[in-house]
Amino acid sequence: MVKEEWRGRASGAVEGLLSEVASTQQVLGHNERIFSCRCSRVFEGKRKRDEEGASSFVLIATGSEDKTVRLWRSEGLDRKIKLLHVLKAHDEECLSVSWSDDGKTLASCGADNTVVLWSVDADALDDAPPRVAGRLVHKDHVYKAIFKTG
């Protein structure tokens, strides 16, 4: 399957998720408002195959007022979204999430003055959650996490 086609599908999955967030301010198990929703790059790999035989998928991270980051997988022609893990490392609201270009690192930041870096092994997510690879402490709330590209 062409990666551009999958990017369109991933975009559709995220748009659907964002639409639900916009209409309810809660989504798929979050107990409070969603502050951030970001999609990873397209992964090719050891995922189950869809009807066309492709094994592409994307990961979606959401950060919420409920102090959690939730990690989802979107795959297949119908763009079904499956909850993989609830990540708990913040003591206050998670205000932003961001993916590195290679999809191996997820950053989350929040009102607890921290940036948490998560090490993500996309092919092993069914068996184990991402692990905390680092924690940066600031003097005040961290409102946005952004990876520099290139």
C-alpha positions as CSV (number, residue, x, y, z in Angstrom):
1,M,0.0,0.0,0.0
2,V,1.3,3.4,-0.8
3,K,2.4,5.4,2.2
4,E,0.6,8.6,1.0
5,E,-2.7,6.6,0.9
6,W,-2.0,5.5,4.5
7,R,-1.2,9.0,5.6
8,G,-4.7,9.9,4.3
9,R,-6.2,7.1,6.3
10,A,-4.2,8.0,9.4
11,S,-5.4,11.6,8.9
12,G,-8.9,10.4,8.7
13,A,-8.6,8.4,11.9
14,V,-7.2,11.4,13.7
15,E,-9.9,13.6,12.3
16,G,-12.5,11.2,13.5
17,L,-10.9,11.1,17.0
18,L,-10.6,14.9,17.0
19,S,-14.2,15.3,15.9
20,E,-15.3,13.2,18.9
21,V,-13.0,15.2,21.1
22,A,-14.5,18.5,19.8
23,S,-18.0,17.3,20.3
24,T,-17.7,15.8,23.8
25,Q,-14.3,17.1,25.2
26,Q,-13.8,13.5,26.2
27,V,-13.0,10.4,24.2
28,L,-12.5,6.7,24.5
29,G,-11.9,6.3,28.2
30,H,-10.4,9.6,29.1
31,N,-12.3,10.8,32.2
32,E,-11.6,14.5,31.5
33,R,-11.0,17.0,28.7
34,I,-8.4,16.1,26.0
35,F,-5.8,18.8,25.5
36,S,-3.7,17.2,22.8
37,C,-3.9,14.6,20.1
38,R,-1.1,13.7,17.7
39,C,-0.5,11.0,15.1
40,S,2.9,9.2,14.6
41,R,4.5,8.5,11.3
42,V,3.3,5.5,9.3
43,F,4.9,2.2,10.5
44,E,5.5,-0.8,8.3
45,G,6.0,-4.0,10.2
46,K,4.9,-6.9,12.2
47,R,1.2,-5.9,12.6
48,K,-1.6,-8.1,11.5
49,R,-2.5,-7.8,7.9
50,D,-5.6,-6.1,6.5
51,E,-7.7,-7.1,3.5
52,E,-5.1,-5.8,1.0
53,G,-2.2,-7.5,2.7
54,A,-0.6,-4.3,4.0
55,S,0.9,-4.2,7.4
56,S,0.9,-0.4,7.9
57,F,-0.4,1.3,11.0
58,V,-0.1,4.6,12.8
59,L,0.0,5.4,16.5
60,I,-2.1,8.1,18.1
61,A,-1.3,9.7,21.4
62,T,-3.8,11.8,23.4
63,G,-3.0,13.9,26.5
64,S,-5.7,14.8,29.0
65,E,-6.8,16.7,32.0
66,D,-7.1,13.3,33.7
67,K,-3.2,13.2,34.0
68,T,-2.8,10.4,31.5
69,V,-1.4,9.8,28.0
70,R,-3.3,7.2,26.1
71,L,-1.7,5.4,23.2
72,W,-3.8,4.0,20.3
73,R,-3.2,2.1,17.1
74,S,-5.1,2.8,13.9
75,E,-4.8,0.2,11.1
76,G,-6.8,-1.5,8.5
77,L,-9.1,-0.2,5.8
78,D,-11.8,0.8,8.2
79,R,-9.4,2.9,10.4
80,K,-10.4,1.2,13.6
81,I,-8.7,2.7,16.6
82,K,-7.6,0.4,19.4
83,L,-6.5,1.5,22.9
84,L,-3.0,0.0,23.6
85,H,-1.9,1.6,26.8
86,V,-2.7,4.2,29.5
87,L,0.5,5.9,30.4
88,K,0.8,7.5,33.9
89,A,3.7,9.7,34.6
90,H,2.2,13.1,35.3
91,D,1.0,14.4,38.6
92,E,-1.2,17.1,37.0
93,E,-2.8,17.6,33.6
94,C,-1.0,16.4,30.5
95,L,-1.2,19.5,28.2
96,S,0.6,18.4,25.1
97,V,2.0,15.3,23.3
98,S,4.4,15.1,20.4
99,W,6.1,12.4,18.3
100,S,9.6,12.4,17.1
101,D,10.0,12.1,13.3
102,D,11.1,8.4,13.5
103,G,8.2,7.6,15.9
104,K,10.5,6.0,18.5
105,T,10.0,8.8,21.1
106,L,6.9,10.3,22.4
107,A,7.1,13.5,24.5
108,S,4.3,14.5,27.0
109,C,4.3,17.6,29.1
110,G,2.1,19.2,31.6
111,A,1.0,21.3,34.5
112,D,3.3,19.4,36.8
113,N,6.3,21.2,35.3
114,T,7.6,18.1,33.6
115,V,8.4,16.8,30.1
116,V,8.3,13.0,30.0
117,L,10.1,11.2,27.2
118,W,8.7,7.8,26.4
119,S,10.7,5.2,24.5
120,V,8.3,3.5,22.0
121,D,8.9,0.2,20.3
122,A,6.0,0.1,17.8
123,D,6.4,-3.6,17.1
124,A,6.3,-4.6,20.8
125,L,3.3,-2.5,22.0
126,D,0.9,-5.4,22.2
127,D,3.2,-7.0,24.8
128,A,4.7,-4.0,26.7
129,P,3.9,-0.3,27.2
130,P,6.4,2.4,26.3
131,R,8.9,3.0,29.1
132,V,9.9,6.4,30.5
133,A,13.3,7.2,28.9
134,G,13.7,10.6,30.6
135,R,12.1,13.3,32.6
136,L,12.8,17.0,32.4
137,V,11.7,19.2,35.3
138,H,11.0,22.9,34.7
139,K,10.2,25.8,37.0
140,D,6.6,26.2,35.7
141,H,4.0,24.5,33.6
142,V,5.1,23.1,30.2
143,Y,2.4,23.9,27.7
144,K,3.8,22.5,24.5
145,A,6.1,19.7,23.4
146,I,7.5,20.0,19.9
147,F,10.3,17.9,18.3
148,K,12.6,19.8,15.9
149,T,12.6,18.2,12.5
150,G,15.5,17.6,10.3
